[in-house]
Amino acid sequence: MNDLWQQPQQRALLADRDPASRDRLGQHLQALGLDVTAVGSSEELIEQLLTTTIEVVFIDLNLAGSEVGTEASLDAVSATAHLIRGSGQTASIIVVTTPLSASDQARLTAQDAHLLYKPIDPTALKRLLEHDLQGPTPEASSTERAGLEGDGLGLLRSAFIEALNSHYLDDLRSALEQHSASQAQAVLHKLKGSAGSFGYHQLGALAASAEGLLRQGHALDEVAAQIEAVLAEAERLQQSTN
């Protein structure tokens, strides 16, 4: 194994909807000594960013599908950068793409994103990682700190709503059924942060309130009404976006 860095193994998140290209890039990254998690959808990308500490994120520009257009794809990368910084991550972002116009390149680099062009040159990939993972920690731009709008952010917000059941609500209902206060508190803590990152402040506030009561030592039965309010708000959001 050709390990580039004299430090603990770096964790890479690779998001690409095409299985073949995802596997090829994943093999390159593993050969360079990275611990790779590969996903094929925006929903899975969001889940990993909100639950796992990552050092570098590779995002194929067409992750949301070529049918959404370049503008929405660029917005989605900007929204992902906003999510990474908002969740406390310091992961570097590398966008995998075919050659872009100068203006599109500028939009991505304004988000502290690096570009890796297809077809992928292993030497260029190694050089980029050597520079990126040994360089300074990226800081959020003023655009990110102010928040983002646009079709790309809308795509990620929709993906978050679609992932609510499988990643949050099912676990929360299971915690109630099993009378597990610790499991409920863990799910509420995760939901509090992720809902806030996407601008669903009412859901985040309800989750924070229920989590706070559990953290203070209240029994799960005593917090059941607050948890039901969380579930009701989440279901309302799901219905409103259908």
N, C-alpha and C positions, 0 to 999 in steps of 0.2 A: 504493500500500500504506500502510495506517495503522499505522506502527510506533510502539508505545507506549513503548519503552525505549531510552534512550541508552546502549546496551551491546551486546555481541555478541548475535547472534540466539539467542533462547532455544529450547531443544529440548523439545518436548512429546510425551509418549507417550499415545496415546488407545486405551483397551481397551474395546471394545463388540462384543458378538456380533451385533448387528443391522446389516447393511451400510448400510441407508438412514440410520439415525440416526448411524452412525459417519461417513458421508460428510458429512452436514449439519454436525455439530459440527466435523469436520476443516476444512471450508470456512470456518467462522467463525474458527477459530484461525489459519488461514493468512492470512485477511484482516487479522488483528490483528498479523501479522508473525512468527508462530512457525514454527519448522521442525518439522513434524508427522510422526510415525511412528504409523500406525494398525494395530492388531492386533485379531483377533476371537476369541481364546481365551486361557485361563489359561496354556497352554504357551508361546504367543508372548509373553505379558506377562512371564513368568519369564525367557525368553531375552533379551529386551531389557533388563530390569533388571540382569541379570548381565553383560551384554556392552557396554552403552552408557551413557554419562553423560547423565542426563536432569535437566532443571530442574523440570518439573512433570508429574505423572501424572494423567490423567483416567481414572477407572474407573467404568464403568456398574455399578450395584449388582447387576444381573441378569447379569453376565458369565458366571457359572457356570451360568446357567439358572434360570428362575423356579421350576422344579420342586424345587430344593433348599431353597427356603424362605428367609424373611428372616433367620432366625437364622444359618444357614450362610453366607449372603451377607455378613452383618456380620462374621462370624468371618474370612471370606476377605479382607475389607478390612484387618482387624487384622493378619492374617498377612502381607499385602502390605507394610503399614507396617513390620512387623518385618523382613522381607526387605530392604527399602530401607535401613533403618538398619544392619542387620547387614552389608550389603555395602559400607558406606561411602558410600552415596549420601546426598545431602541434599535430594533432590527433594521438592517439595510435593505433597500428595495432594488431589485434588478428586474427590469422589464425585458422579456424575450419577445422579439418582434422582427418583422421584415423591415427593410430600410424605410425611414420616415422622412417627411418634409422637415425643413429647418424649424418651422414654427411648432410642429408637433414635438420635435426633440426638445425644444426650449420649454414647452409646457411640462414635460416629464422631468427634465433636470431641475426645474423650479421646485419640484416636490422632493428634491434630493434623491431622485431615482437614477440609477445607472442603466445603460442600454447594452443588451447582448443581442447581436443580430444573427438571424438565421441565414444560411445554415450555420450551425454552431461550430466554431473553430476551437478545439480543445486548448490550444495555446493561448488564444485570446481569453477564454474562460479562466484559465489558471492565472493569467496576468491580472484580470479584473478582480478575482477573489483575493489575490495577494495584496493588491492595493486597497480593496474595500474592507476586508476583515482586519487589516492591520492599521487602518486609518482612524481618524477621530470619529467619535460617535455623532451621527447626524442629529441636527436639531430641527425642530419643527419650524416651518416657514411661517411668516405672518399670515399667509392665506390659510394654513392649516389651523393656526391658533384661533383664527376668527370663525372657523367652521366652513363647511363646503356645501354647495348645492349642486344641482344638475342631474342629468339622466343617470350618470354613473353612481352617484350616491343613492339615487332612487332604486337602482338595481340591487345594491347591497342592502338597503333597508328592507326591500321586498324579500330578499334571501333570508334576512334575519327573521322576519315574520313567519316565513315558511318553515324555518328550522325551530320555531318555538316549541312545538310538541315534542319532537325527538330529542332535543337537547336540554329542555328546561321543564316543561309542564308535566311530561310523563314521569320524570324523576321526582318532581314535587308531589304529584299525586301518590306515587309509590311511597314516599316518605310519610305521608299522612296515613296510608293504609298500614304501614309497618310501625307506626308510632315512633319514627326515628327523628328526633329533634336535630341531631347532628347532621343528618343528610339534608333535612329541610333547610337548615341554616347555610350549608355549603351551596345548595342550589340558589337560594335567595341572594347570597353574596355575589355569585356569578351573574345572575340575572340583573341585579342592581347596576353593576358596572356596564354590562353590554347594552341594556336598554338605554341608559344615559348616553352612551357613545353614539347611538343612532338617533338621538333626539326624542325618544319616547319617555319623557320625563315623568309623566304620571305613573307609568308602570315601574320605572326605576324608584320613584319615591315610595310606592306601596311596598315594593320588595325590601327597600331599606328599612321601612318601619317594622315590618314583620321580622326581618333579620335582627334588628336592634333589640326587640323584645326577647327573642330566643337567646341572644348573646348576654342579656341581663339575667338570664336564668329562669325565665317564665316557662312553664310546662307547655308542651306542644298543643295540648287541648285548649289552653288559655289563649293561644295565638291562632287558633283555627279560623276564626272569623277574618283576621287580617290576611291569612293565606288564601282564603276563599276570594277575598277582594282582589288579590294578585291574579288568581286564575281567571276571575271574571273580566278584569281589564285586558288580560292577554287574549282571551277569547273575543272580546269586543274588537280589538285591533285586527285580529285575524279575519273577522267577519267584514270589517270596514274596508279591507284591502282586497277582498274577493270580488 
